[in-house]
Amino acid sequence: MEELKKIKTVIDKQAPESLRESILVIDANTGQNGLQQAKVFSESVNLTCVALTKLDGSAKGAIIIAIAKDMKLPVKLVGVGEKMEDLKSFNPDDFIEALFS
């Protein structure tokens, strides 16, 4: 985490006006530990949103709900495969439908 803080400090100094995001990428297989990970990362950098990967497997990724709610972070992206085109914008309706199917 200290290295991550250093990287953020350098970016803030070198490009203070640049638009940027700090996206926390969570594996859909991550259980309750994901919320703790989000808190630790949030202490190091100013997270702006969350992405959820590996939704093409058997994992449902329900931890993303707790992270989004508790950390007040929007879910921006979901990964449903290994290719760039498999990274999709998050659609809450599709996610909820898949969660309960």
All heavy atoms as an XYZ file, in Angstrom:
765
protein
N       0.816     -1.192      0.000
C       0.000      0.000      0.000
C       0.861      1.258      0.000
O       0.476      2.265     -0.582
C      -0.915      0.015      1.224
C      -2.078     -0.959      1.169
S      -3.172     -0.581     -0.194
C      -3.158     -2.130     -1.009
N       2.017      1.181      0.641
C       2.908      2.342      0.664
C       3.380      2.691     -0.750
O       3.487      3.869     -1.095
C       4.097      2.104      1.600
C       3.712      2.061      3.068
C       2.963      3.299      3.533
O       3.404      4.432      3.212
O       1.929      3.148      4.209
N       3.665      1.682     -1.557
C       4.078      1.927     -2.945
C       2.949      2.584     -3.734
O       3.189      3.491     -4.543
C       4.514      0.626     -3.621
C       5.840      0.104     -3.142
C       6.993      1.032     -3.474
O       7.014      1.616     -4.578
O       7.877      1.187     -2.615
N       1.734      2.144     -3.502
C       0.576      2.720     -4.174
C       0.403      4.191     -3.778
O       0.127      5.049     -4.630
C      -0.681      1.918     -3.833
C      -1.951      2.260     -4.583
C      -1.759      2.113     -6.087
C      -3.081      1.362     -4.110
N       0.597      4.489     -2.515
C       0.524      5.877     -2.051
C       1.591      6.734     -2.729
O       1.325      7.869     -3.117
C       0.715      5.941     -0.535
C      -0.457      5.455      0.262
C      -0.144      5.572      1.742
C      -1.189      4.901      2.588
N      -0.857      4.953      4.030
N       2.798      6.178     -2.879
C       3.882      6.915     -3.533
C       3.538      7.208     -4.989
O       3.784      8.313     -5.488
C       5.188      6.122     -3.461
C       5.798      6.078     -2.084
C       7.062      5.243     -2.098
C       7.625      5.058     -0.710
N       8.820      4.195     -0.708
N       2.984      6.219     -5.680
C       2.599      6.412     -7.077
C       1.559      7.516     -7.187
O       1.651      8.399     -8.040
C       2.074      5.090     -7.693
C       3.218      4.090     -7.821
C       1.404      5.345     -9.038
C       2.784      2.686     -8.157
N       0.571      7.491     -6.307
C      -0.471      8.525     -6.328
C       0.122      9.899     -6.054
O      -0.242     10.888     -6.705
C      -1.558      8.213     -5.310
C      -2.694      9.224     -5.364
C      -3.739      8.960     -4.336
C      -4.894      9.923     -4.394
N      -4.577     11.312     -4.531
N       1.052      9.978     -5.134
C       1.694     11.252     -4.823
C       2.434     11.812     -6.035
O       2.331     13.006     -6.338
C       2.672     11.083     -3.634
O       1.928     10.634     -2.499
C       3.364     12.388     -3.297
N       3.156     10.954     -6.744
C       3.881     11.392     -7.944
C       2.905     11.879     -9.003
O       3.112     12.940     -9.619
C       4.776     10.259     -8.492
C       5.329     10.610     -9.867
C       5.904      9.963     -7.518
N       1.832     11.148     -9.221
C       0.833     11.564    -10.216
C       0.222     12.903     -9.824
O       0.061     13.794    -10.655
C      -0.257     10.486    -10.386
C       0.327      9.240    -11.041
C      -1.433     11.034    -11.205
C      -0.601      8.043    -11.044
N      -0.111     13.058     -8.545
C      -0.698     14.313     -8.079
C       0.249     15.498     -8.298
O      -0.188     16.597     -8.626
C      -1.077     14.215     -6.600
C      -2.283     13.317     -6.363
O      -3.009     13.010     -7.341
O      -2.494     12.914     -5.204
N       1.542     15.259     -8.123
C       2.531     16.331     -8.316
C       2.772     16.633     -9.790
O       2.891     17.784    -10.193
C       3.860     15.951     -7.664
C       3.844     16.062     -6.166
C       5.197     15.689     -5.604
C       5.172     15.736     -4.083
N       6.471     15.317     -3.523
N       2.859     15.594    -10.612
C       3.219     15.759    -12.012
C       2.043     16.154    -12.907
O       2.236     16.771    -13.945
C       3.850     14.468    -12.554
C       5.138     14.088    -11.868
C       6.242     15.109    -12.106
O       6.400     15.634    -13.199
N       6.989     15.396    -11.054
N       0.837     15.750    -12.529
C      -0.338     16.031    -13.368
C      -1.544     16.371    -12.493
O      -2.557     15.670    -12.500
C      -0.634     14.827    -14.251
N      -1.459     17.467    -11.739
C      -2.527     17.771    -10.772
C      -3.891     18.070    -11.396
O      -4.917     17.825    -10.764
C      -1.991     18.986    -10.017
C      -0.984     19.597    -10.919
C      -0.411     18.470    -11.722
N      -3.916     18.568    -12.629
C      -5.202     18.914    -13.247
C      -5.768     17.808    -14.136
O      -6.840     17.949    -14.696
C      -5.080     20.190    -14.085
C      -4.893     21.442    -13.259
C      -3.418     21.757    -13.016
O      -2.586     21.389    -13.860
O      -3.124     22.357    -11.980
N      -5.038     16.732    -14.285
C      -5.495     15.692    -15.205
C      -6.704     14.947    -14.642
O      -6.840     14.771    -13.436
C      -4.376     14.703    -15.507
O      -4.045     13.988    -14.348
N      -7.561     14.558    -15.545
C      -8.694     13.731    -15.155
C      -8.220     12.304    -14.978
O      -7.488     11.781    -15.811
C      -9.790     13.762    -16.225
C     -10.569     15.045    -16.353
C     -11.515     14.944    -17.550
C     -11.353     15.330    -15.093
N      -8.614     11.678    -13.896
C      -8.208     10.292    -13.677
C      -9.185      9.637    -12.722
O      -9.893     10.295    -11.968
C      -6.790     10.205    -13.160
C      -6.577     10.902    -11.828
C      -5.104     10.830    -11.427
N      -4.848     11.622    -10.270
C      -4.494     12.898    -10.278
N      -4.371     13.524    -11.421
N      -4.272     13.548     -9.159
N      -9.154      8.325    -12.775
C      -9.984      7.534    -11.881
C      -9.100      6.555    -11.130
O      -8.064      6.130    -11.636
C     -11.037      6.750    -12.663
C     -12.114      7.612    -13.256
C     -13.233      6.792    -13.828
O     -13.021      6.221    -14.907
O     -14.293      6.725    -13.197
N      -9.544      6.199     -9.962
C      -8.925      5.124     -9.194
C      -9.976      4.036     -9.077
O     -10.919      4.162     -8.293
C      -8.503      5.606     -7.805
O      -7.496      6.564     -7.904
N      -9.816      3.013     -9.893
C     -10.809      1.943     -9.973
C     -10.325      0.742     -9.173
O      -9.237      0.229     -9.431
C     -11.069      1.527    -11.432
C     -11.507      2.738    -12.253
C     -12.104      0.407    -11.491
C     -11.602      2.457    -13.743
N     -11.118      0.321     -8.228
C     -10.825     -0.897     -7.486
C     -11.389     -2.062     -8.286
O     -12.588     -2.107     -8.568
C     -11.466     -0.859     -6.098
C     -11.320     -2.137     -5.280
C      -9.857     -2.387     -4.932
C     -12.166     -2.060     -4.022
N     -10.523     -2.987     -8.672
C     -10.945     -4.154     -9.446
C     -11.039     -5.341     -8.498
O     -10.053     -5.722     -7.868
C      -9.952     -4.454    -10.597
C     -10.410     -5.670    -11.384
C      -9.823     -3.233    -11.504
N     -12.235     -5.891     -8.388
C     -12.505     -7.011     -7.488
C     -12.866     -8.243     -8.304
O     -13.674     -8.178     -9.232
C     -13.676     -6.677     -6.534
C     -13.304     -5.532     -5.597
C     -14.125     -7.884     -5.738
C     -12.352     -5.901     -4.510
N     -12.287     -9.361     -7.958
C     -12.583    -10.650     -8.561
C     -13.945    -11.122     -8.038
O     -14.208    -11.056     -6.828
C     -11.472    -11.624     -8.145
C     -11.583    -12.982     -8.781
O     -12.696    -13.554     -8.808
O     -10.552    -13.504     -9.227
N     -14.812    -11.596     -8.915
C     -16.142    -12.060     -8.505
C     -16.081    -13.220     -7.516
O     -17.045    -13.477     -6.796
C     -16.957    -12.468     -9.733
N     -14.943    -13.911     -7.463
C     -14.789    -15.012     -6.512
C     -14.448    -14.535     -5.107
O     -14.435    -15.323     -4.169
C     -13.690    -15.969     -6.988
C     -14.073    -16.652     -8.272
O     -15.119    -17.270     -8.366
N     -13.231    -16.525     -9.277
N     -14.162    -13.246     -4.972
C     -13.812    -12.695     -3.671
C     -15.051    -12.673     -2.788
O     -16.089    -12.175     -3.180
C     -13.258    -11.256     -3.818
O     -12.138    -11.304     -4.674
C     -12.859    -10.682     -2.473
N     -14.911    -13.184     -1.614
C     -16.021    -13.201     -0.670
C     -16.023    -11.954      0.186
O     -15.706    -10.864     -0.278
N     -16.347    -12.122      1.455
C     -16.446    -10.999      2.380
C     -15.126    -10.249      2.548
O     -15.120     -9.099      2.965
C     -16.948    -11.487      3.739
C     -18.397    -11.921      3.714
C     -19.321    -10.788      3.290
O     -19.214     -9.671      3.788
N     -20.220    -11.056      2.360
N     -14.021    -10.888      2.227
C     -12.730    -10.233      2.291
C     -12.663     -9.040      1.331
O     -11.879     -8.120      1.522
C     -11.615    -11.238      1.971
C     -10.242    -10.677      2.212
O     -10.036     -9.880      3.106
N      -9.294    -11.100      1.402
N     -13.482     -9.041      0.327
C     -13.499     -7.955     -0.650
C     -13.826     -6.611     -0.033
O     -13.270     -5.583     -0.429
N     -14.709     -6.600      0.947
C     -15.062     -5.348      1.609
C     -13.864     -4.800      2.380
O     -13.579     -3.602      2.337
C     -16.260     -5.546      2.530
C     -16.813     -4.292      3.201
C     -17.154     -3.215      2.185
C     -18.026     -4.653      4.035
N     -13.137     -5.669      3.052
C     -11.939     -5.231      3.770
C     -10.883     -4.716      2.796
O     -10.222     -3.718      3.060
C     -11.375     -6.369      4.624
C     -10.191     -5.973      5.467
C     -10.496     -4.845      6.442
O     -11.595     -4.724      6.966
N      -9.516     -3.997      6.665
N     -10.733     -5.394      1.661
C      -9.790     -4.940      0.640
C     -10.162     -3.533      0.163
O      -9.292     -2.674      0.003
C      -9.775     -5.889     -0.546
C      -9.118     -7.211     -0.281
C      -9.210     -8.130     -1.495
O      -9.409     -7.696     -2.619
N      -9.054     -9.420     -1.251
N     -11.441     -3.314     -0.057
C     -11.909     -1.999     -0.515
C     -11.575     -0.920      0.508
O     -11.137      0.177      0.150
C     -13.409     -2.037     -0.785
N     -11.755     -1.217      1.780
C     -11.452     -0.243      2.833
C      -9.964      0.076      2.875
O      -9.567      1.236      3.000
C     -11.942     -0.761      4.181
C     -13.456     -0.759      4.283
C     -13.931     -1.331      5.600
C     -15.464     -1.352      5.624
N     -15.990     -1.923      6.851
N      -9.122     -0.949      2.754
C      -7.675     -0.740      2.792
C      -7.221      0.098      1.589
O      -6.448      1.046      1.737
C      -6.924     -2.092      2.846
C      -5.439     -1.912      2.625
C      -7.192     -2.790      4.173
N      -7.711     -0.224      0.408
C      -7.340      0.540     -0.780
C      -7.849      1.973     -0.689
O      -7.167      2.912     -1.085
C      -7.868     -0.126     -2.058
C      -6.941     -1.153     -2.621
C      -7.044     -2.477     -2.230
C      -5.969     -0.800     -3.531
C      -6.183     -3.438     -2.739
C      -5.096     -1.745     -4.059
C      -5.211     -3.069     -3.651
N      -9.037      2.147     -0.152
C      -9.617      3.475     -0.019
C      -8.791      4.359      0.907
O      -8.725      5.570      0.729
C     -11.054      3.369      0.487
O     -11.646      4.634      0.519
N      -8.157      3.770      1.902
C      -7.292      4.529      2.807
C      -6.024      5.000      2.098
O      -5.445      6.009      2.482
C      -6.917      3.676      4.023
C      -8.080      3.400      4.952
C      -7.760      2.364      6.024
O      -6.599      1.905      6.103
O      -8.674      2.017      6.771
N      -5.594      4.269      1.077
C      -4.359      4.606      0.366
C      -4.582      5.568     -0.789
O      -3.746      6.433     -1.048
C      -3.692      3.337     -0.167
O      -3.297      2.522      0.904
N      -5.650      5.387     -1.515
C      -5.954      6.243     -2.663
C      -7.433      6.620     -2.617
O      -8.235      5.952     -1.982
C      -5.647      5.544     -4.009
C      -4.170      5.264     -4.156
C      -6.443      4.279     -4.178
N      -7.766      7.664     -3.307
C      -9.156      8.102     -3.365
C      -9.870      7.301     -4.455
O      -9.813      7.655     -5.625
C      -9.219      9.606     -3.663
C     -10.627     10.128     -3.662
O     -11.512      9.554     -3.031
N     -10.847     11.210     -4.365
N     -10.522      6.216     -4.075
C     -11.232      5.387     -5.049
C     -12.407      6.151     -5.624
O     -13.109      6.871     -4.910
C     -11.732      4.098     -4.395
C     -10.664      3.134     -3.899
C     -11.310      1.954     -3.180
C      -9.798      2.641     -5.040
N     -12.616      5.983     -6.938
C     -13.737      6.658     -7.584
C     -14.831      5.693     -8.027
O     -15.970      6.110     -8.212
C     -13.263      7.459     -8.811
O     -12.601      6.579     -9.721
C     -12.321      8.576     -8.396
N     -14.487      4.419     -8.200
C     -15.481      3.439     -8.629
C     -14.921      2.028     -8.473
O     -13.780      1.847     -8.083
C     -15.930      3.692    -10.059
S     -14.624      3.636    -11.276
N     -15.761      1.060     -8.801
C     -15.406     -0.350     -8.661
C     -15.665     -1.070     -9.975
O     -16.596     -0.734    -10.711
C     -16.262     -1.012     -7.552
C     -15.856     -2.448     -7.331
C     -16.181     -0.238     -6.257
N     -14.830     -2.071    -10.266
C     -15.035     -2.967    -11.406
C     -15.052     -4.394    -10.864
O     -14.338     -4.708     -9.909
C     -13.925     -2.802    -12.430
N     -15.864     -5.227    -11.441
C     -15.998     -6.620    -11.021
C     -15.616     -7.522    -12.182
O     -16.165     -7.404    -13.277
C     -17.439     -6.895    -10.591
C     -17.757     -8.259    -10.019
C     -17.012     -8.475     -8.704
C     -19.251     -8.399     -9.788
N     -14.642     -8.417    -11.956
C     -14.169     -9.297    -13.023
C     -14.558    -10.744    -12.761
O     -14.990    -11.096    -11.669
C     -12.643     -9.221    -13.166
O     -12.039     -9.660    -11.956
C     -12.195     -7.808    -13.491
N     -14.373    -11.565    -13.773
C     -14.598    -13.010    -13.736
C     -16.058    -13.390    -13.494
O     -16.357    -14.377    -12.852
C     -13.702    -13.683    -12.696
C     -12.225    -13.531    -13.021
C     -11.380    -14.331    -12.077
C      -9.920    -14.138    -12.406
N      -9.040    -14.783    -11.453
N     -16.963    -12.602    -14.058
C     -18.382    -12.944    -13.960
C     -18.788    -14.021    -14.954
O     -19.931    -14.448    -14.956
C     -19.253    -11.701    -14.163
C     -19.428    -10.854    -12.920
C     -20.210     -9.588    -13.260
C     -20.117    -11.624    -11.817
N     -17.849    -14.468    -15.788
C     -18.151    -15.513    -16.747
C     -18.076    -16.896    -16.104
O     -18.521    -17.872    -16.683
C     -17.215    -15.450    -17.957
C     -15.749    -15.437    -17.562
O     -15.420    -14.845    -16.515
O     -14.932    -16.006    -18.295
N     -17.576    -16.986    -14.896
C     -17.465    -18.266    -14.192
C     -18.700    -18.523    -13.355
O     -19.772    -17.961    -13.575
N     -18.545    -19.352    -12.354
C     -19.679    -19.715    -11.511
C     -19.942    -18.700    -10.399
O     -20.983    -18.727     -9.769
C     -19.436    -21.097    -10.886
O     -18.262    -21.064    -10.080
N     -19.005    -17.789    -10.155
C     -19.165    -16.804     -9.089
C     -20.251    -15.803     -9.442
O     -20.422    -15.434    -10.598
C     -17.853    -16.084     -8.839
N     -20.975    -15.370     -8.429
C     -22.040    -14.391     -8.642
C     -21.589    -12.965     -8.374
O     -22.168    -12.025     -8.865
C     -23.243    -14.723     -7.746
C     -23.867    -16.069     -8.029
C     -24.702    -16.027     -9.263
C     -25.453    -17.347     -9.426
N     -26.398    -17.315    -10.512
N     -20.562    -12.785     -7.549
C     -20.037    -11.455     -7.298
C     -20.888    -10.579     -6.409
O     -20.852     -9.359     -6.505
N     -21.647    -11.185     -5.507
C     -22.549    -10.413     -4.649
C     -21.813     -9.451     -3.724
O     -22.401     -8.471     -3.258
C     -23.425    -11.355     -3.826
N     -20.538     -9.675     -3.469
C     -19.780     -8.781     -2.595
C     -19.763     -7.358     -3.142
O     -19.652     -6.389     -2.383
C     -18.336     -9.301     -2.363
C     -17.619     -8.471     -1.289
C     -17.535     -9.281     -3.655
C     -18.267     -8.495      0.059
N     -19.923     -7.215     -4.440
C     -19.900     -5.887     -5.051
C     -21.026     -5.018     -4.510
O     -20.898     -3.801     -4.410
C     -19.938     -5.983     -6.597
C     -19.406     -4.694     -7.228
C     -21.316     -6.273     -7.103
C     -17.941     -4.535     -7.132
N     -22.127     -5.618     -4.108
C     -23.253     -4.860     -3.547
C     -22.841     -4.234     -2.218
O     -23.086     -3.049     -1.977
C     -24.493     -5.761     -3.381
C     -24.971     -6.225     -4.763
C     -25.610     -5.023     -2.642
C     -26.014     -7.311     -4.729
N     -22.213     -5.020     -1.360
C     -21.765     -4.512     -0.061
C     -20.705     -3.428     -0.239
O     -20.735     -2.405      0.458
C     -21.222     -5.651      0.795
N     -19.784     -3.640     -1.165
C     -18.721     -2.648     -1.394
C     -19.327     -1.341     -1.896
O     -19.002     -0.260     -1.387
C     -17.671     -3.183     -2.376
C     -16.897     -4.343     -1.737
C     -16.722     -2.079     -2.820
C     -15.985     -5.091     -2.692
N     -20.198     -1.427     -2.871
C     -20.810     -0.220     -3.437
C     -21.626      0.527     -2.372
O     -21.552      1.757     -2.274
C     -21.698     -0.583     -4.622
N     -22.349     -0.217     -1.562
C     -23.195      0.400     -0.534
C     -22.355      0.999      0.593
O     -22.524      2.168      0.938
C     -24.166     -0.629      0.037
C     -25.083     -0.065      1.085
C     -26.021     -1.123      1.628
C     -26.854     -0.541      2.746
N     -27.033     -1.458      3.827
N     -21.474      0.200      1.171
C     -20.704      0.655      2.328
C     -19.683      1.735      1.975
O     -19.455      2.648      2.764
C     -19.977     -0.517      2.995
C     -20.906     -1.457      3.717
O     -22.136     -1.204      3.725
O     -20.422     -2.441      4.290
N     -19.081      1.628      0.813
C     -18.038      2.575      0.424
C     -18.598      3.737     -0.395
O     -17.863      4.648     -0.755
C     -16.948      1.853     -0.379
C     -16.321      0.660      0.306
S     -15.397      1.080      1.766
C     -14.132      2.102      1.083
N     -19.873      3.670     -0.736
C     -20.526      4.705     -1.549
C     -19.788      4.912     -2.876
O     -19.527      6.041     -3.303
C     -20.605      6.022     -0.786
C     -21.175      5.922      0.612
C     -22.600      6.321      0.659
C     -23.170      6.407      2.051
N     -23.313      5.184      2.771
N     -19.459      3.779     -3.518
C     -18.752      3.807     -4.791
C     -19.637      3.240     -5.896
O     -20.258      2.193     -5.706
C     -17.474      2.964     -4.716
C     -16.365      3.472     -3.821
C     -15.284      2.403     -3.683
C     -15.789      4.748     -4.375
N     -19.681      3.888     -7.040
C     -20.441      3.315     -8.152
C     -19.695      2.134     -8.776
O     -18.468      2.098     -8.778
C     -20.543      4.466     -9.149
C     -19.344      5.312     -8.861
C     -19.085      5.177     -7.377
N     -20.458      1.185     -9.290
C     -19.871      0.078    -10.039
C     -19.838      0.533    -11.490
O     -20.859      0.905    -12.051
C     -20.704     -1.217     -9.887
C     -20.065     -2.345    -10.669
C     -20.857     -1.578     -8.422
N     -18.656      0.516    -12.079
C     -18.503      1.058    -13.432
C     -18.421     -0.024    -14.495
O     -19.016      0.102    -15.556
C     -17.259      1.929    -13.491
C     -17.067      2.603    -14.822
C     -15.987      3.636    -14.776
C     -15.962      4.374    -16.102
N     -15.169      5.573    -16.040
N     -17.663     -1.092    -14.214
C     -17.393     -2.096    -15.232
C     -17.556     -3.505    -14.677
O     -17.379     -3.730    -13.483
C     -15.959     -1.946    -15.749
C     -15.575     -0.612    -16.348
C     -14.064     -0.487    -16.459
C     -16.238     -0.436    -17.703
N     -17.865     -4.449    -15.584
C     -17.855     -5.869    -15.250
C     -17.104     -6.610    -16.346
O     -17.188     -6.259    -17.516
C     -19.279     -6.465    -15.085
C     -19.970     -5.902    -13.861
C     -20.123     -6.254    -16.316
N     -16.353     -7.610    -15.931
C     -15.618     -8.436    -16.874
C     -16.291     -9.786    -17.002
O     -16.563    -10.454    -16.011
N     -16.582    -10.170    -18.243
C     -17.278    -11.430    -18.489
C     -16.458    -12.371    -19.374
O     -17.003    -13.278    -19.981
C     -18.683    -11.192    -19.104
C     -19.594    -10.498    -18.119
C     -18.579    -10.380    -20.393
N     -15.167    -12.127    -19.423
C     -14.276    -12.953    -20.234
C     -12.858    -12.420    -20.141
O     -12.552    -11.574    -19.301
N     -12.004    -12.891    -21.035
C     -10.593    -12.539    -20.965
C     -10.165    -11.485    -21.989
O      -9.056    -10.986    -21.928
C      -9.742    -13.791    -21.152
C      -9.946    -14.799    -20.034
C      -9.094    -16.044    -20.210
O      -8.284    -16.097    -21.157
O      -9.246    -16.955    -19.401
N     -11.025    -11.156    -22.929
C     -10.672    -10.204    -23.978
C     -11.127     -8.795    -23.597
O     -12.016     -8.628    -22.774
C     -11.329    -10.620    -25.289
C     -10.879    -11.988    -25.767
C     -11.628    -12.396    -27.003
C     -11.244    -13.819    -27.379
N     -12.169    -14.379    -28.332
N     -10.511     -7.790    -24.234
C     -10.892     -6.396    -23.963
C     -12.377     -6.161    -24.203
O     -13.020     -5.441    -23.453
C     -10.075     -5.441    -24.841
C      -8.729     -5.086    -24.272
S      -8.779     -4.322    -22.641
C      -9.533     -2.754    -23.006
N     -12.904     -6.766    -25.242
C     -14.323     -6.556    -25.546
C     -15.244     -7.228    -24.526
O     -16.455     -7.015    -24.543
C     -14.666     -6.999    -26.975
C     -14.302     -8.423    -27.291
C     -12.926     -8.573    -27.923
O     -12.124     -7.640    -27.900
O     -12.654     -9.664    -28.440
N     -14.671     -8.038    -23.633
C     -15.455     -8.679    -22.576
C     -15.590     -7.802    -21.337
O     -16.257     -8.181    -20.379
C     -14.818    -10.016    -22.172
C     -14.851    -11.030    -23.303
O     -15.783    -10.967    -24.130
O     -13.944    -11.876    -23.361
N     -14.993     -6.625    -21.363
C     -15.137     -5.662    -20.284
C     -16.292     -4.744    -20.664
O     -16.233     -4.013    -21.647
C     -13.840     -4.868    -20.112
C     -13.704     -4.045    -18.850
C     -13.805     -4.923    -17.603
C     -12.375     -3.310    -18.856
N     -17.366     -4.809    -19.902
C     -18.615     -4.122    -20.245
C     -18.972     -3.075    -19.206
O     -18.594     -3.182    -18.045
C     -19.774     -5.136    -20.311
C     -19.519     -6.372    -21.132
C     -19.633     -6.085    -22.583
C     -19.497     -7.386    -23.384
N     -19.330     -7.172    -24.763
N     -19.757     -2.106    -19.619
C     -20.323     -1.154    -18.668
C     -21.289     -1.897    -17.760
O     -22.006     -2.799    -18.207
C     -21.060     -0.033    -19.392
O     -20.158      0.749    -20.134
N     -21.307     -1.526    -16.504
C     -22.168     -2.182    -15.528
C     -23.618     -1.810    -15.779
O     -23.964     -0.642    -15.932
C     -21.765     -1.775    -14.117
C     -22.638     -2.348    -13.046
C     -22.574     -3.691    -12.735
C     -23.509     -1.543    -12.339
C     -23.380     -4.228    -11.736
C     -24.312     -2.065    -11.340
C     -24.237     -3.411    -11.039
N     -24.477     -2.836    -15.817
C     -25.918     -2.640    -15.938
C     -26.552     -3.281    -14.714
O     -26.561     -4.510    -14.591
C     -26.431     -3.288    -17.221
C     -27.922     -3.098    -17.402
O     -28.707     -3.345    -16.501
N     -28.309     -2.668    -18.582
N     -27.084     -2.484    -13.779
C     -27.611     -3.048    -12.535
C     -28.755     -4.040    -12.743
O     -28.850     -5.040    -12.024
C     -28.059     -1.838    -11.726
C     -28.051     -0.690    -12.661
C     -27.183     -1.036    -13.819
N     -29.613     -3.796    -13.713
C     -30.730     -4.711    -13.954
C     -30.233     -6.079    -14.406
O     -30.704     -7.116    -13.925
C     -31.704     -4.126    -14.985
C     -32.403     -2.878    -14.485
O     -32.625     -2.759    -13.255
O     -32.724     -2.011    -15.312
N     -29.280     -6.092    -15.327
C     -28.707     -7.351    -15.795
C     -27.994     -8.085    -14.668
O     -28.075     -9.300    -14.540
C     -27.725     -7.122    -16.947
C     -28.408     -6.660    -18.223
O     -29.649     -6.759    -18.309
O     -27.684     -6.199    -19.133
N     -27.290     -7.329    -13.819
C     -26.557     -7.923    -12.707
C     -27.504     -8.594    -11.711
O     -27.307     -9.738    -11.308
C     -25.700     -6.868    -12.001
C     -24.913     -7.425    -10.864
C     -23.764     -8.178    -11.099
C     -25.307     -7.209     -9.558
C     -23.018     -8.699    -10.044
C     -24.577     -7.720     -8.500
C     -23.442     -8.471     -8.744
N     -28.566     -7.888    -11.338
C     -29.539     -8.439    -10.374
C     -30.219     -9.671    -10.954
O     -30.400    -10.680    -10.268
C     -30.587     -7.391     -9.969
C     -29.915     -6.244     -9.215
C     -31.713     -7.996     -9.159
C     -29.250     -6.628     -7.918
N     -30.570     -9.612    -12.234
C     -31.190    -10.779    -12.873
C     -30.253    -11.991    -12.844
O     -30.660    -13.103    -12.513
C     -31.568    -10.442    -14.313
C     -32.321    -11.557    -15.009
C     -32.753    -11.159    -16.410
O     -33.134    -10.002    -16.611
O     -32.690    -12.048    -17.291
N     -28.976    -11.778    -13.159
C     -28.001    -12.860    -13.163
C     -27.725    -13.372    -11.751
O     -27.485    -14.557    -11.543
C     -26.708    -12.395    -13.816
N     -27.790    -12.479    -10.785
C     -27.527    -12.844     -9.391
C     -28.556    -13.847     -8.869
O     -28.239    -14.763     -8.128
C     -27.526    -11.574     -8.518
C     -27.008    -11.683     -7.115
C     -25.545    -12.091     -7.113
C     -27.176    -10.351     -6.408
N     -29.793    -13.672     -9.293
C     -30.875    -14.531     -8.799
C     -31.261    -15.656     -9.753
O     -32.216    -16.377     -9.506
C     -32.093    -13.681     -8.450
C     -31.860    -12.816     -7.254
C     -31.684    -11.448     -7.396
C     -31.786    -13.368     -5.985
C     -31.438    -10.653     -6.299
C     -31.544    -12.583     -4.877
C     -31.374    -11.215     -5.042
N     -30.522    -15.807    -10.842
C     -30.861    -16.904    -11.763
C     -29.954    -18.093    -11.564
O     -28.996    -18.095    -10.877
C     -30.772    -16.411    -13.206
O     -29.486    -15.975    -13.510
